[in-house]
């Protein structure tokens, strides 16, 4: 029997000092190791030799969409890591340990992904429309050194 089925609507993201957000969507929790599948050579009688060999793991960026509030800590984090106006970028000292947790219907953590040394590489502010009824959203895209499912 498999473990409890998780719904996609009960989750949370946090990073060192980045908490108390209303998270609308998280995507990009992925890792890929594209194998090398070259022909390595030809042997006696012209037999082609090939082997699929694992290569370096590549991690996709994690995209997090939050409901915008008067709090601007996500933008401030982005700016500290990406200043490009003659000031030194502080990305190395502003990398954070992040995590995404999925919860069951009772609100207990059932799955957790740790995001290693992440920092925002892209910030997108809300689309504001006078006739719209949607909430304003902010989006950050995180680059990182790895994702591990720990629970």
SVG drawing of the C-alpha trace seen along z (x, -y; Angstrom):
<svg xmlns="http://www.w3.org/2000/svg" viewBox="-13 -52 52 61">
<polyline fill="none" stroke="black" stroke-width="0.4" points="0.0,0.0 1.5,-3.4 1.8,-6.2 -0.8,-8.9 -1.7,-10.7 -0.7,-14.3 -2.9,-17.1 -1.1,-19.8 -2.9,-22.5 -1.3,-22.2 2.3,-23.4 4.7,-26.0 8.0,-27.6 10.5,-29.1 14.1,-30.2 16.4,-31.5 14.5,-34.7 11.9,-34.5 8.7,-33.3 5.1,-34.2 4.3,-34.3 1.0,-33.4 2.3,-31.1 0.2,-30.8 2.4,-28.4 5.7,-26.6 7.3,-24.9 10.6,-23.6 11.5,-21.1 13.5,-19.0 16.8,-17.4 18.0,-15.8 21.0,-13.7 21.2,-13.5 23.3,-10.4 26.1,-10.5 25.0,-8.1 27.8,-8.4 29.2,-5.7 32.6,-5.1 34.2,-3.2 34.2,-0.3 35.5,3.1 36.5,6.2 34.0,7.0 32.8,3.4 30.7,3.9 29.8,0.5 30.4,0.0 28.2,-2.4 27.4,-2.8 24.9,-5.1 26.9,-6.8 25.6,-9.2 26.7,-12.8 26.6,-15.8 23.2,-16.5 21.5,-19.6 18.9,-21.4 16.0,-23.4 15.4,-26.8 12.6,-26.9 9.8,-29.5 7.7,-30.7 4.7,-32.9 3.4,-34.7 0.5,-37.0 2.0,-40.5 1.8,-42.5 3.4,-45.7 6.3,-43.5 9.2,-43.8 11.7,-41.3 11.6,-39.1 12.5,-42.1 15.2,-43.2 16.7,-39.7 16.8,-39.8 18.4,-43.2 21.1,-42.3 22.0,-39.3 21.9,-41.0 23.0,-44.6 24.5,-45.6 24.9,-49.4 28.6,-49.7 28.0,-48.2 29.3,-44.8 26.8,-42.0 26.3,-40.2 24.9,-37.0 27.5,-34.8 26.6,-36.1 22.8,-36.0 22.4,-32.4 19.8,-30.7 18.8,-27.2 15.2,-26.8 12.6,-24.2 9.2,-23.2 6.9,-21.2 3.7,-19.4 1.1,-18.8 -1.7,-16.2 -5.3,-17.1 -4.7,-17.3 -1.9,-19.8 1.0,-17.5 4.1,-17.6 4.3,-14.5 6.9,-15.5 9.8,-17.9 12.3,-19.1 15.4,-21.0 16.8,-23.6 20.6,-24.0 22.2,-27.5 19.5,-29.3 19.2,-32.9 16.9,-34.8 18.0,-35.3 14.8,-36.8 12.1,-38.9 8.7,-39.7 6.3,-42.2 2.6,-42.0 0.5,-42.7 -2.0,-45.4 -5.3,-45.8 -7.9,-48.3 -10.8,-46.0 -9.3,-42.9 -10.4,-41.2 -7.4,-39.0 -4.9,-39.4 -1.5,-41.0 1.3,-38.4 5.1,-38.6 7.3,-35.9 10.9,-35.0 13.0,-32.5 15.7,-30.8 18.9,-29.3 20.5,-26.8 23.1,-24.1 20.7,-21.2 17.4,-19.8 17.0,-16.9 13.8,-15.2 14.4,-14.5 10.9,-13.3"/>
</svg>
